[in-house]
Amino acid sequence: MPAPYTGGCLCGDIRYRLTDEPLTFYACHCTDCQRASGSSFGLSMILSRTAFDLLQGEPQRYAVTLADGRQKHGTYCGACATRLWGEPVKFPQVVNVEPGTLDDTTWLRPVAHIWTRSAQPWVVIPPGTLTFEAQPADPMALINAWWERPK
């Protein structure tokens, strides 16, 4: 499904539009994503910051420093607490959209699963899916997998 894509929070106070295709889309099984999502993994849709338009509302911002010193920055709706997008400190030119906040998610298929060594034992990763036991050494592997995926 070609861009643009629209999305927003659970209560509808925050609305956004993505004006270009994602750079990649993957599932992360690290314990940080498990804790942040309250689930067994997190989904990450990475986009160029220039492809992201806030249409409505004023999201709240959060900044967390983890025990090892890493910083996590992102946004959420102050009314319904929906996490909307992350703002990677190391890569300010991108945003990490929470793909479940898109209006239409039927076309989404993660191209990879990362941090699989932390995956819950009952999670089944589809055969033939690109996997990494930890963080990929080269982030271009995730971007290339997205652009080379069957459409």
RATA-V690368 format. One record per backbone hydrogen bond with DSSP energy under -0.5 kcal/mol. CO is the residue of the C=O (numbers start at 1). NH is the residue of the N-H. E is the energy in kcal/mol with one decimal. If there is no record, write none. Layout:
# RATA-V690368
co=CO nh=NH e=E
co=CO nh=NH e=E
This chain:
# RATA-V690368
co=5 nh=18 e=-3.3
co=6 nh=103 e=-3.0
co=7 nh=16 e=-2.6
co=14 nh=9 e=-1.6
co=15 nh=55 e=-2.2
co=15 nh=56 e=-1.8
co=16 nh=7 e=-2.0
co=17 nh=19 e=-0.6
co=17 nh=53 e=-2.8
co=18 nh=4 e=-0.7
co=18 nh=5 e=-2.1
co=24 nh=46 e=-1.7
co=25 nh=111 e=-2.7
co=26 nh=44 e=-2.8
co=27 nh=114 e=-2.8
co=28 nh=42 e=-2.7
co=30 nh=34 e=-2.0
co=31 nh=35 e=-2.2
co=32 nh=36 e=-2.9
co=33 nh=37 e=-2.4
co=34 nh=38 e=-1.4
co=34 nh=39 e=-1.0
co=42 nh=28 e=-3.2
co=44 nh=26 e=-2.2
co=44 nh=46 e=-0.6
co=45 nh=97 e=-2.4
co=46 nh=23 e=-3.6
co=46 nh=24 e=-1.1
co=47 nh=95 e=-2.3
co=48 nh=51 e=-1.9
co=49 nh=52 e=-1.5
co=51 nh=19 e=-2.8
co=51 nh=20 e=-0.5
co=51 nh=53 e=-0.5
co=53 nh=17 e=-2.6
co=53 nh=55 e=-0.6
co=56 nh=15 e=-1.9
co=60 nh=76 e=-2.0
co=62 nh=74 e=-2.0
co=64 nh=66 e=-0.6
co=64 nh=72 e=-2.8
co=66 nh=69 e=-2.4
co=70 nh=66 e=-3.1
co=72 nh=64 e=-2.8
co=73 nh=87 e=-2.9
co=74 nh=62 e=-2.5
co=75 nh=84 e=-2.1
co=75 nh=85 e=-0.6
co=76 nh=60 e=-2.9
co=77 nh=81 e=-2.1
co=82 nh=77 e=-1.8
co=84 nh=98 e=-2.9
co=85 nh=75 e=-2.5
co=86 nh=96 e=-2.4
co=91 nh=94 e=-1.8
co=93 nh=49 e=-2.8
co=95 nh=47 e=-2.4
co=95 nh=97 e=-0.7
co=96 nh=86 e=-2.6
co=97 nh=45 e=-1.5
co=97 nh=99 e=-1.0
co=98 nh=101 e=-2.3
co=99 nh=102 e=-1.7
co=101 nh=8 e=-2.6
co=103 nh=105 e=-0.5
co=105 nh=108 e=-1.5
co=111 nh=130 e=-0.9
co=112 nh=27 e=-2.5
co=113 nh=132 e=-2.1
co=114 nh=29 e=-2.7
co=115 nh=118 e=-1.8
co=116 nh=119 e=-1.4
co=120 nh=123 e=-1.8
co=123 nh=125 e=-0.6
co=126 nh=129 e=-1.7
co=130 nh=113 e=-2.0
co=132 nh=116 e=-2.4
co=133 nh=117 e=-1.4
co=134 nh=115 e=-1.3
co=137 nh=139 e=-0.6
co=138 nh=141 e=-2.1
co=139 nh=142 e=-0.9
co=139 nh=143 e=-1.4
co=140 nh=144 e=-3.3
co=141 nh=145 e=-1.8
co=142 nh=146 e=-1.6
co=143 nh=147 e=-2.0
co=144 nh=148 e=-1.9
co=145 nh=149 e=-0.5
co=146 nh=149 e=-0.9
